[in-house]
């Protein structure tokens, strides 16, 4: 049994069952920098009868609530990202974060790369375990009619990129690269940099070869992945901690061009195995890698087949869940459970958002 505690998007408490899991949505009085303020979180953590408490970080409010709750016993953390943009807050919280990682029963990181490069995790490597994100593969079957329609619409040699149009995605460098690529870019997503990127495309003389598709629901992305020849993740900052969209493209058999960040990005798609990794902020290298893949169908097929194999063997939602459950059982074997087999996941966060603006 799992009890989940999250922040509501309103100033009221709500109980519900989601996919058979009991979910408590706590009243959220305010959200600052994507971090919700739930005054009853400490009480909720204290009241849940569970063998394990599992916190998702970064979320300073959740850590403080846990301390206030007075809970004792096994504590598991999942470290999604360092706090990056708020440098003063990061320095202030560094001792607290390091203390929690050092004293938790186990801290889950999503890649070995992030453990090695994080100023919080790197000093407590023995307390960290890698459990990568996983995706449900069933969502990425090829709907042939829709794929054929997209190829008719955009033509051959399609380059695909997916993500919010924000600073760390590096899409401005992709625009510069496209000026030297014989192909068409489909960019899915929206955000504050859209107008700037549209202007960049026009100034580079590629306005007719760049298609801004806007926001598209996750359930409708599969045809775009299958229609493309190459997927590109040109991110430029550590805020891109993993790059789940790479998994989605790989599940559709697409080679990936990504960047050499000190995060999970090059861990997901491996240079020379499932795609090509280039330096960040390097339009020339991006253009060279994308062109190489567009021009070489055999290389695309080889990388694409390896990508499918890598996702199926390492990055499925089922494998992620199994690894997490195995960790729970390792921490609290069945014969040592004080309550019913309950594992409480306590996290004050909105659905699909980071806990804090990292």
Residue pairs with C-beta under 8 A, 6 or more apart in sequence:
1 22
1 340
1 341
1 342
1 343
2 21
2 22
2 342
2 343
2 344
2 345
3 21
3 22
3 24
3 48
3 50
3 342
3 343
3 344
3 345
4 18
4 21
4 22
4 23
4 24
4 344
4 345
4 347
5 23
5 24
5 26
5 41
5 44
5 45
5 48
5 344
5 345
5 346
5 347
5 348
6 23
6 24
6 25
6 26
6 347
6 348
6 349
6 350
6 351
7 25
7 26
7 28
7 31
7 36
7 38
7 348
7 349
7 350
8 14
8 25
8 26
8 27
8 28
8 38
9 25
9 28
9 350
10 27
10 28
11 27
11 28
11 29
12 27
13 24
13 25
13 26
13 27
13 40
14 24
14 25
15 22
15 23
15 24
15 25
16 23
16 25
17 23
24 44
26 38
26 40
26 41
26 44
26 348
27 38
27 39
27 40
28 36
28 37
28 38
29 37
29 38
29 39
30 36
30 37
31 37
31 350
33 86
33 356
33 357
34 350
34 353
34 354
34 355
34 356
34 357
35 59
35 60
35 61
35 348
35 355
35 356
35 357
36 61
36 348
36 349
36 350
37 61
38 61
38 65
38 348
41 61
41 62
41 65
41 346
41 348
42 64
42 65
42 66
42 68
42 69
43 69
44 346
45 53
45 65
45 66
45 69
45 71
45 344
45 346
46 69
46 70
46 71
48 342
48 344
48 346
49 339
49 340
49 342
50 339
50 342
50 343
50 344
51 73
51 74
51 332
51 337
51 338
51 339
51 341
51 342
51 343
52 73
52 74
52 75
52 76
52 105
52 328
52 331
52 332
52 343
52 344
53 66
53 71
53 73
53 74
53 75
53 76
53 344
53 345
53 346
54 75
54 76
54 77
54 78
54 343
54 344
54 345
54 346
54 347
55 62
55 63
55 66
55 75
55 76
55 77
55 78
55 346
55 347
56 62
56 77
56 78
56 80
56 345
56 347
56 349
56 355
57 63
57 77
57 78
57 79
57 80
57 97
57 100
57 355
58 79
58 80
58 81
58 82
58 83
58 93
58 97
58 354
58 355
58 356
58 358
59 347
59 348
59 349
59 355
59 356
60 89
60 93
60 96
60 356
61 348
62 346
62 347
62 348
62 349
62 355
63 96
63 97
63 100
65 348
66 75
66 346
74 105
74 331
74 332
75 100
75 103
75 104
75 105
76 104
76 105
76 106
76 107
76 108
76 327
76 328
76 331
77 100
77 101
77 104
77 106
77 107
77 108
78 107
78 108
78 110
78 131
79 101
79 107
79 108
79 109
79 110
79 114
79 118
79 120
79 121
79 128
80 110
80 241
80 354
80 355
81 238
81 239
81 241
81 354
81 358
82 90
82 118
82 119
82 120
82 238
82 358
83 89
83 90
83 93
83 356
83 358
84 90
84 237
84 238
84 239
84 358
85 239
85 357
85 358
86 356
86 357
86 358
94 119
94 120
97 120
98 120
98 123
98 124
101 107
101 120
101 121
101 124
101 127
101 128
102 124
102 127
104 127
105 331
106 127
106 128
106 129
106 327
106 331
107 121
107 124
107 127
107 128
107 129
108 128
108 129
108 130
108 131
108 324
108 327
109 115
109 118
109 121
109 128
109 129
109 130
109 131
110 130
110 131
110 132
110 133
110 241
110 242
110 264
111 130
111 132
111 241
111 242
111 263
111 264
111 267
111 268
112 130
112 267
113 262
113 263
113 264
113 265
113 266
113 267
114 121
114 241
114 242
114 263
114 264
115 121
115 122
115 125
115 128
115 130
116 122
116 262
117 238
117 262
117 263
121 128
129 327
131 320
131 323
131 324
131 327
132 242
132 264
132 267
132 268
132 314
132 315
132 320
133 242
133 244
133 247
133 315
133 320
134 247
134 315
134 316
134 317
134 318
134 319
134 320
134 321
135 244
135 247
135 248
135 251
135 311
135 315
135 316
135 317
136 316
136 317
137 251
137 311
137 312
137 316
137 317
139 218
139 219
139 222
140 222
140 225
140 248
140 251
140 252
141 222
142 222
142 223
142 226
142 252
143 222
143 223
143 226
146 223
147 223
147 226
147 227
149 223
150 158
150 223
150 224
150 227
151 158
151 227
154 184
154 186
154 211
154 227
155 184
156 229
157 182
157 183
157 184
157 229
157 294
158 183
158 184
158 186
158 227
158 228
158 229
158 230
159 178
159 181
159 183
159 184
159 185
159 186
159 228
159 229
159 230
159 231
159 232
159 290
159 294
160 185
160 186
160 188
160 224
160 225
160 227
160 228
160 230
160 231
160 232
160 249
160 254
161 171
161 174
161 185
161 186
161 187
161 188
161 189
161 231
161 232
161 233
161 234
162 187
162 188
162 189
162 221
162 224
162 231
162 245
162 248
162 249
163 169
163 171
163 188
163 189
163 233
163 235
163 245
164 189
164 190
164 191
165 171
165 187
165 189
165 190
165 191
165 192
165 193
165 194
165 197
166 191
166 192
166 193
167 193
167 237
167 239
168 235
168 236
168 237
168 238
168 239
168 240
169 234
169 235
169 236
169 240
170 234
170 235
170 236
170 237
170 259
170 280
170 281
171 187
171 193
171 197
171 234
172 193
172 196
172 197
172 200
173 234
173 236
173 280
173 281
173 282
173 283
173 286
174 185
174 187
174 232
174 234
174 283
174 286
175 197
175 200
175 201
175 204
175 206
175 210
176 200
176 204
176 283
177 234
177 283
177 284
177 286
177 287
177 290
178 185
178 201
178 204
178 206
178 209
178 210
178 287
179 204
179 205
179 206
179 287
180 283
180 284
180 287
180 291
181 287
181 290
181 291
181 294
182 291
182 294
183 209
183 229
183 230
183 290
183 291
183 294
184 209
184 210
184 211
185 206
185 209
185 210
185 211
186 211
186 213
186 224
186 228
187 197
187 210
187 211
187 212
187 213
188 213
188 214
188 215
188 216
188 221
188 224
189 213
189 214
189 215
190 214
190 215
194 212
197 212
198 207
198 212
201 207
201 210
213 224
216 224
221 248
222 248
222 252
225 231
225 248
225 249
225 251
225 252
225 254
226 252
226 253
226 254
228 249
228 254
229 254
229 293
229 294
229 300
230 254
230 255
230 256
230 257
230 290
230 293
230 294
230 300
231 245
231 246
231 249
231 250
231 254
231 255
231 256
231 257
231 275
232 256
232 257
232 258
232 286
232 290
233 240
233 243
233 245
233 246
233 256
233 257
233 258
233 259
233 265
233 269
234 257
234 258
234 259
234 280
234 286
235 243
235 258
235 259
235 261
235 265
235 280
236 259
236 261
236 280
236 281
237 261
237 280
238 261
238 262
238 263
239 358
240 261
240 263
240 265
241 263
241 264
241 358
242 263
242 264
242 265
242 268
243 258
243 264
243 265
243 268
243 269
246 256
246 258
246 265
246 268
246 269
247 268
247 311
247 315
249 256
249 307
250 256
250 268
250 269
250 274
250 307
250 308
250 310
250 311
250 315
251 307
251 308
251 311
251 312
253 304
253 305
253 307
253 308
254 304
254 307
255 274
255 275
255 276
255 293
255 299
255 300
255 303
255 304
255 307
256 268
256 269
256 274
256 275
256 276
256 303
256 307
257 275
257 276
257 277
257 278
257 286
257 289
257 290
257 293
258 265
258 266
258 268
258 269
258 275
258 276
258 277
258 278
259 265
259 266
259 277
259 278
259 279
259 280
260 266
260 271
260 277
260 278
260 279
260 280
261 280
266 277
268 315
269 275
269 277
269 307
269 310
270 277
270 310
271 277
273 303
273 306
273 310
274 303
274 306
274 307
274 310
275 293
275 303
275 307
276 289
276 292
276 293
278 285
278 286
278 288
278 289
279 285
292 299
293 299
293 300
293 303
328 343
334 341
347 355
348 355
349 355
